[in-house]
């Protein structure tokens, strides 16, 4: 089993939600999917330090207003990942050109169209929670390959439709 601690951030702006279309890395679990920006915590790094660093590295901007929205537990085959989910509503600096990120293309997406993109099935659940809740939530998503088999919110199993 592999265990990872990561951050994931969605920047909300006047053009929609900034997403990363993962197209550039080979053997990428997220290959061809749209996800937020973020990455692995480094030794001694807090989740806040990690998300600030990763957003700067991947987008070129410095977040000035962001907050923790959820703690995500992903169980995918032999991988366990704990991810700290953030949203951002203000930043400084110039956003990189869409394809300047070394992991894929940065694109602004209309929030109402996110569900139409190739995303992980569980992402639809946390986007719904981001709309419905202001508090920090815990979401556990269990997959077999790309298929979502179980979901829990705050420790309670939920029915889901993907």
HELIX and SHEET records of a PDB file:
HELIX    1   1 UNK A   47  UNK A   59  1                                  13    
HELIX    2   2 UNK A  111  UNK A  116  5                                   6    
HELIX    3   3 UNK A  121  UNK A  132  1                                  12    
SHEET    1   A 4 UNK A  34  UNK A  35  0                                        
SHEET    2   A 4 UNK A  16  UNK A  22 -1                                        
SHEET    3   A 4 UNK A   2  UNK A  13 -1                                        
SHEET    4   A 4 UNK A  37  UNK A  40 -1                                        
SHEET    1   B 8 UNK A  34  UNK A  35  0                                        
SHEET    2   B 8 UNK A  16  UNK A  22 -1                                        
SHEET    3   B 8 UNK A   2  UNK A  13 -1                                        
SHEET    4   B 8 UNK A  79  UNK A  92  1                                        
SHEET    5   B 8 UNK A  62  UNK A  76 -1                                        
SHEET    6   B 8 UNK A 137  UNK A 144  1                                        
SHEET    7   B 8 UNK A 147  UNK A 153 -1                                        
SHEET    8   B 8 UNK A 156  UNK A 157 -1                                        
SHEET    1   C 3 UNK A  34  UNK A  35  0                                        
SHEET    2   C 3 UNK A  16  UNK A  22 -1                                        
SHEET    3   C 3 UNK A 104  UNK A 109 -1                                        
END                                                                             
